[in-house]
Structure formats: C-alpha cells, structure tokens
Amino acid sequence: ELLQKRIPPTVIQNWFDPFHQDVEFRRRIERHNEQNPNSKILYQGYSSLGTQWHHFKGYDENPVMNHPVLQSIAKGHGVSVPQVVIQWATRRGVMVLPASRSRSHQEANLNSFSFMLNDGELQTIDHLDDNPPPLPNRVKKRDADEVQMQFVNRAEGPVNVYWVPEGGSEKDHVHVGEMKELGGALKLTSYQGHTFVFKEGGG
C-alpha cells in the first residue's frame, strides 16, 4: 500500500469524476494528512470530465458532459459543464487535470471560478457518485479497430493496468483498472495498436 510506505508519495493520481468519486480512498488520504501534517499527500484526479466512460466503459457519448443534472446546473450559471465539474472537484479537495487542445476550452477551464456553486448544487453532484446513466439498449456500431480484451492476474497480489498513450512517457500512463487477487480478471473495450502495462502492488 502506497500510504504505508516509509517514504510516502506526495501525489496520488486516480480516476475521478462525478460518477466515480473514489470516496473511500480520498478519505484514507485525508486521514493520512491529518495524522502526518509534515508529509501530506495531494489527491489528483484524471478523466474528471468523463472520458473514461466513453473510451473504456462502452458509452457512445460522454455521460458527464451530457448528464441533464450537470447541464441544468451549468445553464443556471451561464457556464459550461466542464467549468461546473472543475469547480465542484476543486472545492472537494481534488486537483483536476482537464486536458484540451482548444484555446477557448483552456481559457474557460481557467475561468471555472467566475461563478459560485451553492451548497445544494455541490451536494447534488456528490449524489451522482456510483450512479452513471444506464448504458443505452441499442447495438453500438462497432469500430473496425475495436477489440474486446480480458486480462487475468497471474501474480500473488494486486496488479494495476495502465494504458500507454502513443509516444507518452511513464508519467502519461492512464490507469484503466485493477485485478485485486490471483486469478482476477479485467475486461476492457480497446482498439488495435493500444499498448498496456501492468504494475504489481495496490494503489
């Protein structure tokens, strides 16, 4: 366990979005920080705008960007859904990494505190945890490069699986799942040419 290392990490990065809030692990970090004020750990969330659901969980569309609750909150403030999610996450103590190649999106992301979510809106987003919209009951048009994959854990302990972006270094690896014990399996929808690496140990 990373939190039990003699020299603990300063940053832990996990998948975090309104439907996957990683509450239990964030509480463990909070307890660690309370007990170790001189070696605090920063919780950093990736895929906070919902890309995990679209790329790895079988959704045709991004459920975060298209959720009516988030859209309604954004409309009420005259802002975008990403701005709402960024402010909510930040006020919940999560450092987010909203990636975008669009200059206008980057500027909007940096302007995510030009308005203020009220307590009721923050709690409404909190209640979305573990409640993603159901997958639509329709046959998705299959991409010719799409493949169904299953990894099986042959190690004695937990193994984490990371997707390696083309040309990326180790710091760019994206966590896509964990096999917690020997014989555990992880099923993914991926694409031809994607590369994955496996790292033993919990995280």
Protein Blocks (a to p, Z undefined) as FASTA:
>chain_A
ZZlgfbacfbdcddddfklnolmmmmmmmmmmmmmmmlcccdddehknopmmmmmnopab
afklmgmklmmmmmmnopafklmmmmmmmmnopacddddfbfklmmmmmmmmmbccdfkl
mmmmmmmgopaccdddbdddddfkbccdddddfbfbdcddddddehiafklpccfbdcfb
ghiacdddddehiacdddeddZZ
